[in-house]
Amino acid sequence: MVHVTLESKLSFGQSRSRHQVSSNLYRVVINGEDGEYYEYDSIEAESFSEACRKGQALAHGMMDVQYIEVYQIA
């Protein structure tokens, strides 16, 4: 089965210059076919694809995945 993955980067404005946030943190939302979803904040990964795999592994067996959203927390 093929899963669509949406990628995005989130920025928290001017406070970023004072408080550096690791660019290796991701928010992953696993969306199911029946409208259910699981949301995982602060997944540490080296890339969008690794964050996607980690989020999918956390939701494994809990739902039929329709698509996955991955947001980089920057």
C-alpha positions in Angstrom: 0.0 0.0 0.0 1.3 3.5 -0.9 1.0 6.3 1.8 1.0 9.9 0.8 3.3 12.0 3.1 2.8 15.8 3.4 5.9 17.8 4.5 6.0 21.3 6.0 8.3 23.5 8.1 6.9 25.5 11.0 8.6 28.7 12.2 8.0 30.4 15.5 8.8 34.0 14.5 11.3 36.3 16.0 11.8 34.3 19.2 13.8 31.8 17.2 16.9 34.0 17.3 16.9 33.9 21.1 15.8 30.3 21.7 17.3 27.9 19.3 15.1 24.9 18.7 16.7 21.8 17.3 16.0 21.4 13.6 15.8 17.6 14.1 12.3 17.8 15.8 9.2 16.9 13.8 5.5 16.7 14.4 3.9 13.7 12.7 0.2 13.2 12.2 -1.0 9.8 11.1 -4.4 10.0 9.5 -6.6 6.9 9.2 -9.2 5.9 6.6 -12.1 6.3 9.1 -11.2 9.9 10.1 -9.2 8.9 13.1 -5.7 10.2 13.6 -2.7 10.0 15.9 -0.5 13.0 16.5 3.0 12.8 17.7 4.9 15.9 18.7 8.7 16.2 19.1 9.8 13.2 17.2 13.6 13.4 16.8 14.8 12.4 13.3 17.5 13.3 10.7 15.0 13.8 7.9 11.3 14.0 7.0 11.4 10.4 5.8 12.9 9.1 9.0 10.3 11.1 11.0 7.6 9.6 8.9 8.9 6.1 9.5 9.1 6.7 13.2 5.6 8.1 13.4 4.2 5.2 11.3 6.0 2.7 13.6 4.3 4.3 16.6 0.9 4.0 15.0 1.5 0.5 13.6 -1.4 -1.9 14.0 -3.7 0.8 15.5 -5.4 1.9 12.2 -5.4 1.7 8.4 -3.2 4.6 7.4 -4.6 6.9 4.6 -1.9 9.6 4.7 0.8 11.0 6.9 1.6 14.6 7.6 5.2 15.6 8.7 6.0 19.1 10.0 9.5 20.2 10.9 9.6 22.3 14.1 12.1 25.0 13.4 
